[in-house]
Every structure is written in structure tokens, then in C-alpha cells.
Amino acid sequence: MSATSSSEGASPGATAPESRSWTLRLRQAIDRHLPMDHLLPDRQPYYVGSWVYVFGVVTIAALAWVIASGVVLSFMGPQWWHDSRVGRFFNSLHFWSVQLFFIFMVLHLWGQYFMAGWRSGRAATWMIGVIIFGISILTAFTGYLSQQNFASQFVAINAKDAMNGAGIGAFFSVLNFGQMYGLHVMLLPIGITILVVAHIVMVRTRGVVKPIDPEGGARP
Amino acid sequence: MDTPAAYFHWGFILISVPNLIVIGGMIVLFAIALIAPFPHGGEEGDDVGNK
């Protein structure tokens, strides 16, 4: 957004000569597609004034608590989270923030489903949301397997047959604690975080979808 | 806590009471979000951020 940006002042139809500098091309593309007044807006359309639009941001808040409590748990280890009072508190904080994360993610899903949030070029935003939902279920499942207690052993042994029956037991072994723990604390959270950032940027780029029938007339 | 949950059984529907309470609570919360008035601070917004 600097005053010296070469992309500013050009007419929309004009094609600027292609720069050889990839940093310049990247900066121009960001200026074109992700202007700051869209990324950090201070005003919203009138129809955003509903509690339904709050579910998404509450989901993100819950995810922040999930990640923060998970970082503490992974740093301190299973003996701490089972045997100490503070450890059990953080264990509970992690568990209950996950419950809120899923509850508000599903409420956000209902809201977006009934307002057909995939309209007007927002299909990719919707599909990334679906993928986040799927990965979140897998992350929660590997979390149950990472508790290091009898419940996690019960889940692992009962799930093993299902995974074998589905044909994925050889490379996704629920009895392999190291694999489940590694997936739970590293790969899957990183995937969710990257996709959530992409999801938010896409929402901010295009804005919130308009209501289906705002004036009682034709669909927009 | 170590006892099995009670189950609600109605025709082909079979669901544990804790799950039923959570889903019922979510439906109630969704309905409240649709009905409850949203506080408006300051002026009405325009179409910023809405391509």
C-alpha cells in the first residue's frame, strides 16, 4: 500500500509490463487481491448484524484455547496432566475447549448451510471449511488415542478392527502411540491452522455472503 | 461416571441422553441466535468488505 507502489494509479483494463522480480509480482498480487480494508475492515454490511455471524469467530476463539492448552500439555507430558492438580486443570481446559470448538463449528456450519454461504464465488471457502471439519474429527480421534490412560487403550483396541476393515490399518495404526501422538500434536494442528488462516483470508477477501432474499424480491 | 449412559430409544432413533442434551442445546442456541436482537454500536455499516 506504499505511495510508490507501481500497481497504483494504473487503469483497470491496462496490462502492466510483467516484472522479472517475483517479489514485486507477489506484492502487486497481494495489493490486488488482499487489500487491507478488506482484511481488517472497520465496518460491515447491515445484514451481518446477527448473532449467527458470531459462531465462526467463537470457533476460532475456542481453537486458540485448544492450541494454547495443547502446547502446555505437550511441553509438560502425560504424568503431569494425569497426576498434578494444575495438569488436570489444563487437561480439562484442553478437553472442554475442544467441545466448544466442535459445538460452535457445527453451529457455524448450520448457519452457512441455511444461508448457502458458498454462493457468488465462495465455493472454495465452503470446501476448505468442510476439509477443516474432517481434519478436526481426525485430530480429535488421535487426541483420544493420546491420553495415555485406560480410555485411550479402550478406544485404540476397539478402533483397530475398524481401521483394518477399512484397509488403512497398515499405515494408520491406532495401536502405534508414537504415530497417533505425532499426528495429534504436530501434523494435524499445523494443517488445521493453515487451512483456518486460508478460510479467514478468503472470507475477508470476498466479504460475507449476502442474504438469499434481502428485499423479498429476486435472488441476488 | 464409570457407568454407561442412559439411552433414549424411539423407533429407529437410538441416542445417549448426554448426546441428546448437547444436540438439543445446540438447536436452542441456534434458534436464539436467529431471534435475539443484535446490539448495534455506532452508525450502520456500508458494503465494505463485500465484493
Interface residues (C-beta under 8 A of the other chain):
Chain A: D37 H38 P41 D42 R43 Q44 P45 Y46 V48 G49 S50 W51 V52 V54 F55 I103 V106 L107 W110 G111 R204 T205 R206 G207 V208 K210
Chain B: V22 M26 L29 F30 I32 A33 L34 A36 F38 H40 E44 G45 D46 D47 V48 G49 N50 K51
